[in-house]
């Protein structure tokens, strides 16, 4: 759909059309300073390939031919309700649209105009885990009813300026405990940290799934990596993300065996700690803390400003200095002409 002043929009209805704009999508991602790896094409196209949504309802916005906005959505049916939800739902810790910050208000207007014009195909729009930096949180229009509520917390460790190692940001007790665990491990045999390469990524992923599952089995649950489609997604996404330098899959080996793993995503300013797991048999050696210490050391060495532990209020995140950052749930419904006609009367 073409609009005045060089604007144009398109409703993308299948994965092949979406994949065709992957390179422009990457360029748009790089222009969005608050975008997280969960909005990257490597993440969301892998999700679409693994989960195979039946009907895409993704909206692109262009200005003078350049891609300036992307709202990756699909249609989800819950009984009689037709709900628009984001690609990446359920496995992404942050959900947002890519909106060029130079003209964000105008781009959002274009997206919601397409949603209004396609209103016969859906009933409501639901977005969860929206980060506090999202322009969606400030969008308001007389055409739309918007419900907004807190969703969950993502504890974030702000890295002190000038710190060179994890030892400088830990309390004396925590530093002592980490050092003691490392010495215990040294006495048990040869231990080393590794980062997955193209040659070892499959081994590391298999270990990640096994170790994460073993940890959650202790609590009587199966863990998120037990589902076959989730496993398929990570096998597809891992190589794409690794090729772009975004995936950092850490492993801790003891006597050649991977006993802990941590799945991190690297942003321009932030390390995102997505998943981790360790062999409960080695719990006294604190393998989870040791591998997280290595991740924080790398973040400091590479000049990052924060480590995001992502959603969930697990105690260890606060022990490392994490502070809560809220995410939000948004629900949009288009007002019918009847609602709009009687709105002043109802307000009175």
Secondary structure, DSSP 4 states (H G I P E B T S, - for coil): -B-STTEEEEEE-SHHHHHTTHHHHHHHHHH-TT--GGGSHHHHHHHHHHH--SEE-EEEEEETTEEEEEE-EEEEEETTEEEEEETTTTT-S----EE-GGGHHHHHHHHHHHHHHTGGG-SEEEEEEE-TT-GGGG---TTEEEEEEEEEEEEEEEPPTT--SGGGTS-HHHHHHHHHHHHHHHHHS-EEEEE--TTTHHHHHHHHHHHHHHHHHTTT---GGGSHHHHHHHHHHHHHHHHTT-EEEEEEEETTEEEEEEEEEE-SSEEEEEEEEE-GGGGGGTHHHHHHHHHHHHHHHTT-SEEEEEEB--HHHHHTT-EEEEEEEEEEEEPPHHHHHHHHHHH-
